[in-house]
Amino acid sequence: MLLHGWPQTWAAWRATMAAFSDRFTVIAPDLRGLGLSERTQSGYDKRTIAEDIRALIALEAGGRATVVGHDMGGKAAFVLAHLYPKSVTRLVLVDCLVPGTENTDALRGGAWHYGFHMAPDVPEMLTAGRERAYIREQIRAWSYRKDAVAEDAISEHARHYASPGGMTAGFNYYRALPADAALVTTFADRRLPMPVLAIAGQYGVGSKLADALHGGAPNLTAVIAEHSGHFVAEEVPEFFQAQLERFLLA
């Protein structure tokens, strides 16, 4: 089960699906409100997204699956593994931050986009008619290999976000971050029982992901993808696929 992040859709996983579909049943859904999935008014907190994915695993995977999550999909995967550990045989988190560990304060070294995306109405107003340009700039800014996410891929993602309600749904994943952080504080005494693989870009979240998982994931493997930014699966696909294959077959 491959869970994409913002500002992407299921199509971010095309190369990964091609590499593994001869040996595994590979499912890459559009997350709630994104791509072709239903645009609901609410439910963008990661508990609700985790419940969406648990239901999909029950319906399409016999109740158990390896879950791979990137960015917002990684946050949802982390919550899913805590709330429904019997549904997750193995957990792979790709260049994401555990809810509550983000630095959302731009005045103290945090990323500026958190506050912008979380503001009510303003980001929709300022990106209206410029959705592709904004998404392209965000992808390029977060990439070390600037050409790794191709222009046609950006266009594919952006056309969905540019459709009615698409940008609002995407921003709602950020607006739910305070609720996500509050939920994760309740996991403090829990441990993830399944094997966990953390793959972070050298120029993405770096060691922050593994640092946040230590103590809460006894069976943790952590690797850093050199010469990669945020979009590890696309920036260094051979490395990503080799690490994923090794983990799946261990």
Sequence and secondary structure as in RCSB ss.txt:
>XXXX:A:sequence
MLLHGWPQTWAAWRATMAAFSDRFTVIAPDLRGLGLSERTQSGYDKRTIAEDIRALIALEAGGRATVVGHDMGGK
AAFVLAHLYPKSVTRLVLVDCLVPGTENTDALRGGAWHYGFHMAPDVPEMLTAGRERAYIREQIRAWSYRKDAVA
EDAISEHARHYASPGGMTAGFNYYRALPADAALVTTFADRRLPMPVLAIAGQYGVGSKLADALHGGAPNLTAVIA
EHSGHFVAEEVPEFFQAQLERFLLA
>XXXX:A:secstr
 EE  TT  GGGGHHHHHHHTTTS       TTSTTS   SS  SHHHHHHHHHHHHHHHSTT EEEEEETHHHH
HHHHHHHH GGGEEEEEEES   TT     GGGT  HHHHHHHSSSHHHHHHTT HHHHHHHHHHHH SSTTSS 
HHHHHHHHHHHTSTTHHHHHHHHHHTHHHHHHHHHTTTT    S EEEEEETTTTTTHHHHHHTTT TTEEEEEE
TT  S HHHHSHHHHHHHHHHHHH 
